Amino acid sequence: MNPFDYTRAGSVAEAVAAGVSPGATFLAAGTNLLDLMKGGVTRPDRLIDITRLPGLDRIETLPDGGSRIGALVRNSDLAHDRDFAKRYPAVAEALLSGASAQLRNAATTGGNVMQRTRCAYFYDTASACNKRDPGAGCDARGGETRLNAILGWSEHCVATHPSDFCVPLVALDAVVEIESAAGRREVPLEAFHQLPGDTPQIETVLSPGELIVAIRLPPAAAVFSGHARYLKVRDRTSYAFAVVSAAAALRLEGGRIAEARVALGGVALKPWRARAAEAVLLGAAPDEAAFRAAAEAALTEARPSGDNAFKIELARRVIRRALTLAAAGTPDRLPALPASPFAVQSGVPAYA
């Protein structure tokens, strides 16, 4: 590990002022960053510890009915907050399907949004990776691509974004609150992460010194609470990143779908909002025919980035299953295996 300077910020203003210096990186729980540093994947010159910043560890219900999640709220605290889980059950289910209990107890919501790809070639410093070393090439092209992208990828990068949490957040129109020396700005989460294009090293819209301070859900997100699910297909149910995942949320009126939200994980370098699928579902009966048509629409632009064509059909099936579960209604009790296709509808009463 390279030597680096360490600073503990006492306020958001101190943090963003220190963050503009070249080579500076913010440190919260470090569940992703420290692994990257130990492996030599990233080599910051300065770590700015933000773990003690006041006011960023709160879960708030806003006057307009929306919710605000501080960037330092722990994943486990958010998932087990009864009021939050009842209002946004797919988000809670996604959080509890990610990582291990130990990591969820440490990891923060802001860090989850900022976590980097788990592409094996990105982590292997002996491999060429345009994300790690712009212009070096992409050894994943023609390599092991089973878990890589099927949407939005380019010849320069075929990696995927690993977050579970971000998938239902994108579906529910979450907004990222960002603080900088110039003041505060807000960015829809759907626009926060960048597709690779020819600059895969640019992963988000953040500029140097900008710090995520909160994630906000609009009031309208809670109207889906009765019909919202997250489904994740992974190689190992106990602890693994998604091969493909999907968040599905429906608002039903008179036996028809009055509004639908669909997003995919594990398929692109950002959580993928499937707006074409949502358009197909609008006004339809919540049945297999509508769900099949929505799944087809969601994957119209999909193409394999190597030996992973199976993920396209898998994604269609995951969407259909997630929509079926959502249409059946949010269960009263959180499944014992959250987000798993093998789950039975029993477990802790997180939504009660």
C-alpha positions as CSV (number, residue, x, y, z in Angstrom):
1,M,0.0,0.0,0.0
2,N,1.3,3.4,-0.9
3,P,1.8,6.0,1.9
4,F,-1.0,8.6,2.1
5,D,-2.0,11.5,4.2
6,Y,-5.0,11.2,6.6
7,T,-7.4,14.0,7.6
8,R,-10.5,13.7,9.8
9,A,-13.0,16.4,8.7
10,G,-15.0,18.1,11.4
11,S,-17.7,19.5,9.1
12,V,-19.0,19.1,5.6
13,A,-17.4,22.4,4.7
14,E,-14.0,21.1,5.9
15,A,-14.5,17.9,4.0
16,V,-15.3,19.5,0.6
17,A,-12.5,22.0,1.0
18,A,-10.0,19.2,1.6
19,G,-11.5,17.0,-1.2
20,V,-10.5,19.4,-4.0
21,S,-6.8,18.6,-3.5
22,P,-5.4,16.2,-6.2
23,G,-5.5,12.6,-5.2
24,A,-7.9,13.1,-2.3
25,T,-10.6,10.5,-1.6
26,F,-13.4,10.5,1.0
27,L,-13.4,7.7,3.5
28,A,-16.5,6.4,5.3
29,A,-16.7,2.7,6.3
30,G,-14.2,1.8,3.6
31,T,-15.8,-1.6,2.8
32,N,-14.9,-1.1,-0.8
33,L,-12.2,1.6,-0.8
34,L,-9.8,-0.2,1.6
35,D,-9.9,-3.4,-0.5
36,L,-9.0,-1.4,-3.6
37,M,-6.2,0.3,-1.8
38,K,-4.8,-3.0,-0.4
39,G,-4.8,-4.5,-3.9
40,G,-3.2,-1.4,-5.5
41,V,-6.2,-0.8,-7.7
42,T,-6.5,2.8,-6.4
43,R,-3.8,4.8,-4.8
44,P,-5.1,8.0,-3.1
45,D,-2.6,10.5,-1.9
46,R,-5.0,11.7,0.9
47,L,-7.9,10.1,2.8
48,I,-10.5,12.5,4.2
49,D,-12.3,10.7,7.0
50,I,-16.0,11.8,7.0
51,T,-17.3,9.3,9.5
52,R,-17.8,11.9,12.3
53,L,-19.6,14.5,10.2
54,P,-22.7,15.6,12.1
55,G,-26.2,15.2,10.8
56,L,-25.4,12.7,8.0
57,D,-26.6,9.6,9.9
58,R,-30.3,10.4,10.1
59,I,-33.3,8.9,8.4
60,E,-35.9,11.6,8.1
61,T,-39.5,11.9,6.9
62,L,-39.8,15.2,5.1
63,P,-42.8,17.6,5.4
64,D,-43.8,16.9,1.8
65,G,-44.1,13.1,2.6
66,G,-40.8,12.1,1.0
67,S,-37.8,10.6,2.8
68,R,-34.2,11.8,3.3
69,I,-31.4,9.3,4.0
70,G,-28.2,10.7,5.3
71,A,-25.1,9.5,3.5
72,L,-23.6,8.0,6.7
73,V,-26.7,5.9,7.6
74,R,-25.6,2.3,7.9
75,N,-27.2,-0.2,5.4
76,S,-28.5,-2.4,8.2
77,D,-30.0,0.5,10.1
78,L,-31.9,1.7,7.1
79,A,-33.1,-1.8,6.1
80,H,-34.4,-2.5,9.6
81,D,-36.1,0.9,10.2
82,R,-39.7,-0.2,10.4
83,D,-41.2,3.0,9.0
84,F,-38.8,3.1,6.1
85,A,-39.2,-0.6,5.2
86,K,-43.0,-0.2,5.3
87,R,-42.9,2.8,2.9
88,Y,-40.2,1.4,0.6
89,P,-40.2,-2.4,0.9
90,A,-38.2,-3.1,-2.3
91,V,-35.4,-0.9,-1.0
92,A,-35.2,-2.7,2.3
93,E,-35.3,-6.1,0.6
94,A,-32.5,-5.0,-1.8
95,L,-30.3,-3.8,1.1
96,L,-30.8,-7.1,3.0
97,S,-29.8,-9.1,-0.1
98,G,-26.5,-7.4,-0.4
99,A,-23.1,-8.4,1.2
100,S,-23.0,-10.0,4.6
101,A,-24.6,-8.9,7.9
102,Q,-21.2,-7.8,9.1
103,L,-20.6,-5.6,6.0
104,R,-24.2,-4.2,6.1
105,N,-23.5,-3.1,9.7
106,A,-20.6,-1.1,8.6
107,A,-21.4,0.1,5.0
108,T,-23.0,3.4,4.4
109,T,-25.7,4.5,2.0
110,G,-23.4,7.1,0.4
111,G,-20.7,4.5,0.0
112,N,-23.1,2.0,-1.5
113,V,-23.9,4.5,-4.2
114,M,-20.2,5.1,-4.8
115,Q,-18.9,1.5,-4.8
116,R,-17.0,0.6,-7.8
117,T,-17.4,-2.3,-10.2
118,R,-16.4,-5.9,-9.2
119,C,-15.1,-6.7,-12.7
120,A,-12.3,-9.2,-12.1
121,Y,-10.1,-7.4,-14.7
122,F,-10.5,-4.1,-12.8
123,Y,-9.3,-5.7,-9.6
124,D,-6.4,-7.5,-11.3
125,T,-3.6,-4.9,-11.7
126,A,-1.8,-7.3,-14.1
127,S,-4.7,-7.0,-16.5
128,A,-5.4,-4.1,-18.9
129,C,-8.3,-2.0,-17.7
130,N,-9.4,1.3,-19.2
131,K,-11.3,2.1,-16.1
132,R,-8.2,1.7,-13.9
133,D,-5.6,3.0,-16.5
134,P,-7.2,5.0,-19.3
135,G,-6.0,3.9,-22.7
136,A,-4.6,0.5,-21.5
137,G,-7.3,-1.6,-23.2
138,C,-9.9,-3.9,-21.8
139,D,-8.8,-7.5,-21.1
140,A,-12.4,-8.4,-20.4
141,R,-13.0,-8.2,-24.1
142,G,-12.4,-11.7,-25.2
143,G,-11.9,-12.8,-21.7
144,E,-14.2,-14.2,-19.0
145,T,-17.4,-12.1,-19.4
146,R,-20.1,-14.2,-17.8
147,L,-21.0,-11.5,-15.3
148,N,-20.4,-8.5,-17.5
149,A,-22.7,-6.0,-19.1
150,I,-25.5,-6.6,-21.7
151,L,-26.7,-3.0,-21.8
152,G,-24.9,0.2,-22.3
153,W,-21.4,-1.2,-22.7
154,S,-18.8,0.0,-25.1
155,E,-15.6,-1.5,-26.7
156,H,-13.7,0.3,-23.9
157,C,-15.5,-1.3,-20.9
158,V,-18.0,-4.1,-20.3
159,A,-18.1,-3.9,-16.5
160,T,-21.3,-3.7,-14.4
161,H,-22.3,-1.7,-11.3
162,P,-22.6,-4.0,-8.3
163,S,-25.1,-2.2,-6.1
164,D,-28.4,-3.8,-5.0
165,F,-29.6,-0.7,-3.1
166,C,-29.4,1.6,-6.1
167,V,-31.7,-0.5,-8.3
168,P,-35.0,0.2,-6.5
169,L,-33.8,3.7,-5.7
170,V,-33.5,4.4,-9.5
171,A,-36.9,2.9,-10.1
172,L,-38.4,5.2,-7.4
173,D,-36.8,8.4,-8.8
174,A,-34.4,8.9,-5.9
175,V,-32.3,12.1,-5.9
176,V,-28.7,12.5,-4.8
177,E,-27.9,15.6,-2.7
178,I,-24.3,16.8,-3.3
179,E,-22.3,19.3,-1.4
180,S,-19.3,21.3,-2.8
181,A,-17.5,24.5,-2.1
182,A,-19.9,26.1,-4.6
183,G,-22.9,25.0,-2.6
184,R,-25.5,22.2,-2.9
185,R,-26.9,20.6,-6.0
186,E,-29.2,17.7,-6.7
187,V,-28.9,15.0,-9.4
188,P,-31.4,12.3,-10.1
189,L,-29.8,8.9,-9.2
190,E,-30.7,7.7,-12.7
191,A,-28.3,10.3,-14.1
192,F,-25.6,10.0,-11.4
193,H,-23.7,7.0,-12.8
194,Q,-22.1,7.3,-16.2
195,L,-22.1,4.7,-19.0
196,P,-18.6,3.9,-20.2
197,G,-18.5,5.3,-23.7
198,D,-14.9,6.1,-24.5
199,T,-14.2,7.4,-21.0
200,P,-14.9,4.5,-18.6
201,Q,-12.7,6.1,-16.0
202,I,-15.4,8.7,-15.4
203,E,-17.9,6.8,-13.3
204,T,-20.2,9.5,-11.9
205,V,-21.1,13.1,-12.3
206,L,-19.1,14.2,-9.2
207,S,-16.4,16.7,-9.6
208,P,-13.3,16.8,-7.3
209,G,-14.3,17.9,-3.8
210,E,-18.0,17.1,-4.2
211,L,-19.5,15.0,-1.5
212,I,-22.8,13.0,-1.3
213,V,-24.6,14.2,1.8
214,A,-28.0,12.4,1.4
215,I,-30.3,10.4,-0.8
216,R,-33.9,11.6,-1.1
217,L,-37.0,9.7,-2.1
218,P,-39.9,11.8,-3.4
219,P,-43.4,11.6,-1.8
220,A,-44.7,9.6,-4.9
221,A,-42.3,6.7,-4.2
222,A,-44.4,5.6,-1.2
223,V,-47.5,5.0,-3.3
224,F,-46.0,1.7,-4.5
225,S,-45.5,0.3,-1.0
226,G,-48.3,-2.3,-1.4
227,H,-46.9,-3.8,-4.6
228,A,-43.1,-3.5,-4.6
229,R,-40.4,-6.2,-4.7
230,Y,-36.8,-6.8,-5.4
231,L,-35.5,-10.0,-6.9
232,K,-31.9,-11.0,-7.2
233,V,-30.4,-14.0,-9.0
234,R,-26.8,-14.8,-7.8
235,D,-24.4,-17.6,-7.8
236,R,-24.5,-18.0,-4.0
237,T,-27.6,-16.9,-2.1
238,S,-25.6,-16.4,1.2
239,Y,-23.3,-13.6,-0.2
240,A,-22.7,-12.7,-3.8
241,F,-23.3,-9.9,-6.2
242,A,-26.2,-10.1,-8.7
243,V,-25.9,-11.9,-12.0
244,V,-29.1,-10.1,-12.7
245,S,-31.6,-8.4,-10.4
246,A,-34.8,-6.4,-10.8
247,A,-36.9,-4.0,-8.9
248,A,-40.6,-3.9,-9.7
249,A,-43.2,-1.6,-8.3
250,L,-46.9,-1.2,-9.3
251,R,-49.8,1.0,-8.5
252,L,-53.0,-0.8,-9.3
253,E,-56.4,0.8,-9.9
254,G,-59.6,-1.0,-10.9
255,G,-57.7,-4.2,-11.8
256,R,-55.3,-2.3,-14.1
257,I,-51.7,-1.0,-13.8
258,A,-52.1,2.7,-13.3
259,E,-48.3,3.2,-12.8
260,A,-45.3,0.9,-13.1
261,R,-41.6,1.2,-12.2
262,V,-39.0,-1.3,-13.4
263,A,-35.2,-1.3,-13.0
264,L,-32.4,-3.8,-13.5
265,G,-29.1,-4.5,-11.7
266,G,-26.1,-6.5,-12.9
267,V,-26.7,-5.7,-16.5
268,A,-24.9,-2.3,-17.1
269,L,-22.3,0.0,-15.6
270,K,-25.2,1.8,-13.9
271,P,-28.6,0.7,-12.4
272,W,-30.7,0.4,-15.5
273,R,-34.2,2.0,-15.5
274,A,-36.4,0.1,-17.9
275,R,-38.7,2.8,-19.0
276,A,-39.8,0.9,-22.1
277,A,-41.1,-1.8,-19.9
278,E,-43.0,0.7,-17.8
279,A,-44.6,2.2,-20.9
280,V,-45.8,-1.3,-21.9
281,L,-47.3,-1.9,-18.5
282,L,-49.3,1.3,-18.3
283,G,-53.0,0.6,-18.4
284,A,-52.5,-3.2,-18.8
285,A,-53.9,-5.9,-16.7
286,P,-51.3,-7.3,-14.2
287,D,-51.0,-10.7,-15.9
288,E,-48.4,-12.9,-17.5
289,A,-49.0,-11.5,-21.0
290,A,-48.3,-7.9,-19.9
291,F,-45.3,-9.0,-17.9
292,R,-43.8,-10.9,-20.8
293,A,-44.3,-8.0,-23.1
294,A,-42.7,-5.6,-20.6
295,A,-39.7,-8.0,-20.2
296,E,-39.2,-8.1,-24.0
297,A,-39.4,-4.3,-24.2
298,A,-36.8,-3.9,-21.4
299,L,-34.2,-6.0,-23.2
300,T,-34.7,-4.8,-26.8
301,E,-31.3,-3.0,-26.9
302,A,-29.5,-5.8,-25.0
303,R,-26.5,-7.5,-26.6
304,P,-23.9,-9.8,-25.2
305,S,-20.5,-8.4,-24.4
306,G,-18.9,-11.8,-24.8
307,D,-20.0,-15.2,-23.5
308,N,-22.9,-13.9,-21.6
309,A,-25.9,-14.0,-24.0
310,F,-27.7,-16.1,-21.4
311,K,-28.0,-13.0,-19.2
312,I,-30.5,-11.5,-21.7
313,E,-33.0,-14.3,-21.3
314,L,-32.3,-14.5,-17.6
315,A,-33.0,-10.7,-17.3
316,R,-36.4,-11.2,-19.1
317,R,-37.3,-14.0,-16.6
318,V,-36.2,-12.0,-13.6
319,I,-38.4,-9.1,-14.7
320,R,-41.4,-11.3,-15.2
321,R,-40.9,-13.0,-11.8
322,A,-40.4,-9.6,-10.0
323,L,-43.5,-8.2,-11.6
324,T,-45.5,-11.3,-10.7
325,L,-44.4,-11.0,-7.1
326,A,-45.1,-7.3,-7.0
327,A,-48.6,-7.8,-8.4
328,A,-49.3,-10.3,-5.7
329,G,-48.6,-7.7,-3.1
330,T,-45.8,-6.8,-0.7
331,P,-45.8,-9.6,1.9
332,D,-46.5,-8.7,5.6
333,R,-43.2,-10.2,6.6
334,L,-39.8,-9.8,5.0
335,P,-38.7,-13.1,3.3
336,A,-36.2,-15.1,5.3
337,L,-34.0,-15.0,2.2
338,P,-34.6,-11.5,1.0
339,A,-34.8,-11.0,-2.8
340,S,-34.0,-14.7,-3.4
341,P,-36.1,-16.6,-6.0
342,F,-36.0,-19.5,-3.5
343,A,-37.6,-17.4,-0.7
344,V,-40.8,-18.4,1.1
345,Q,-43.0,-15.6,2.3
346,S,-42.0,-15.8,6.0
347,G,-39.4,-14.1,8.1
348,V,-39.0,-11.1,10.3
349,P,-42.0,-8.7,10.4
350,A,-40.1,-5.8,8.9
351,Y,-43.1,-4.3,7.2
352,A,-45.5,-4.7,10.1
